């Protein structure tokens, strides 16, 4: 029997997004940090601009490649879920800068969604440029308290039989969601599978796309 979509009452809370107070405070923090590090000779301004450009052009393609490989190689998937940093290193991906890469798998019974309630830590370079909504106060507070409602605002409606787990990361432990493989995707190459992986699915606020024509 087809499940009817959950009906939501009009929202009266802060929507998921990036608000101006957050932006203004973040600008002050960033400018202070840049000034201090340049004064200490940690980097030059051209080096700083080069890093900004690198971040602006980064995407979630690397994370999508990891997911596609896990979908097609069960033994790699086991290693990925057991020790994320070691497993992605097998693919030549360096995720240094933190102690642990936790990888959690979404299934028909369990759906994981990731948040960082203390800041906005993500497992670079797997996720690509961090989305504004992930940094917002609204997301960081609300997804912990009302995860199903937040997922619904992203367009993801889950059956009541699915357990929703919120994974709170920190500066030492980052998290990557291994989304469910879409139906009717057998026979696709890893490149074709990687194209189905959305950035939202790597955070758990979305799912992988179905194949075209499926």
Helices and strands as residue ranges (DSSP letters): H 20-39, H 45-56, H 61-72, H 74-82, H 84-90, E 100-105, E 110-115, H 132-135, H 137-145, H 147-153, E 163-168, E 173-178, H 190-194, H 199-203
